[in-house]
Amino acid sequence: MIITVTLNAALDLTYRVPALTPHASHRVTEVTERPGGKGLNVARVLAAIGHDVTVTGFAGGDTGRTLHERLAGEPRVTDALAPVAGATRRTLAVVDATTGDTTQLNEPGPTVTPAEWAAFLDSYTELVHRAGTAAVALCGSLPPGVPVGAYALLVRAARAARVPVLLDTSGEPLRRGVAARPDIVKPNADELAELTGSHEPDRATRDARRRGAHAVVASLGADGLLAVTPDGTWRARPPERVRGNPTGAGDSAVAGLLSGLAEHLPWPDRLARAVALSAATVAAPVAGEFDPVTYDELLPRVVVAATASATT
Amino acid sequence: MIITVTLNAALDLTYRVPALTPHASHRVTEVTERPGGKGLNVARVLAAIGHDVTVTGFAGGDTGRTLHERLAGEPRVTDALAPVAGATRRTLAVVDATTGDTTQLNEPGPTVTPAEWAAFLDSYTELVHRAGTAAVALCGSLPPGVPVGAYALLVRAARAARVPVLLDTSGEPLRRGVAARPDIVKPNADELAELTGSHEPDRATRDARRRGAHAVVASLGADGLLAVTPDGTWRARPPERVRGNPTGAGDSAVAGLLSGLAEHLPWPDRLARAVALSAATVAAPVAGEFDPVTYDELLPRVVVAATASATT
């Protein structure tokens, strides 16, 4: 069983409008609604490729209740979201049907009280010590009220339970979390540059590893992944450029890495899976979903090359 | 007891953002959420000025459940919203904190099935025949699936029960509804022009009355109200120009007319109340609320003048 943590879970809404004009009134032609936040997206992909997942983090208010109900309908997903008095945030993507562009509006999320945070820590610690827990992913931003060093605590608790842990966040929570020595961090190019001050991926990835992560897998958009690990350094690229919507591609890459970790696959196979899932997400017609046919077709053709350039 | 009907009820969301930029990502700094749709707004104002109100129409889905819960907390409001399988729509107002402008995004609302419509008609008919029902307001747009002649049916059912009925809608539902001879229709200038083809208020108001309404009260924005009734014709104006947000001003005018009708006030007093409530709504800091101090201050100073110009 894999655990994904989404401290700032969301109800993701997508509105389609004929054309978005500021200060005008719009009739929304299509509404979609689903559980969101990075860890819940990762869980959905993990479940789709056959893994049992327990999701935790916080849920509260009317939107939190909707989240619980939706998760109850998802196969292979166990809902362990902890209660919070405030309301789970909505994120709204307004898609302009004329241009295809998306305007994003993100609510801030509930303020988590110290008592709620303490109760979550207890239930998280119990979960990571449970027999059969194969890996943990810590994903996304922190809601108001959660201490900035939250991920460092959660990394240490997982390591104390001897459960491998992947961290996918940004800014100060990433900086603090990396220092707690997670097994894998998966920054994108911007997050990596913010962490290390370097825009040069090889250099920045090596630097991120020196800060404490056992392995760093940098997601470089259409250029695929750069992995610096204790077992070696690899570049993994899709066989051809995939066009589409990159929303959720990073979450699919995390699902690929995490499932490979849980299955004890060698690094090149983990990276191939992560790149194929990520590209199949870009190619899918629905944002954040992956296309299984594209995944199966791409997986054997992902180019994984060992490289010496980033060896420390 | 007054009944308000909101066939396309809504959960009204307001997002405040520092500045709205299409195709960018925004952090929402403030979220407010409340029951909406014209009939529910009218009910809130009626309750605030001391009237017991029963609200009906449709509510369904997660948003409908939220609506029921919010209404349960409103004093003097009885919730008689009928169930619908689809989800109650959200309306979203995105307020740009830099310019103060609002961008509106309206979901379409649930599709009402013929069985749901028939069940609503039964419960509505029962409500209007209940002892103590003083007046009915039929407010707003029709959700998908409800026949375009819906308001004509509801007007006839109220009249059969000898309950006075006010209609506040637009387009074809207004055209059909007026023909069923409601006691009052309250179009704004645009709705009146669409109904009659005339942009000249005196002429258009007389024409609307010839189409079947016993009284026509046209809301002319900052110019107040023009009422053509069986008892006479009046112009009612605020004593001075009120600045602010006109959202909900029309619904407050309906509450003023309806409460005056239920209390058997003479027309000039009904109009003064409608104008004062409407202006106090424009002046209130929160969109759609009215400011009670401004209302008390304006009420005795509203200028109501009998006029011969619109006599038929």
Interface residues (C-beta under 8 A of the other chain):
Chain A: Y15 V17 L20 T21 P22 H23 A24 S25 H26 R27 V28 T29 V31 D62 R65 T66 E69 L92 V94 D96 T99 D101 T102 T103 Q104 L105 N106 E107 P108
Chain B: Y15 V17 L20 T21 P22 H23 A24 S25 H26 R27 V28 T29 V31 D62 R65 T66 E69 L92 V94 D96 T99 D101 T102 T103 Q104 L105 N106 E107 P108
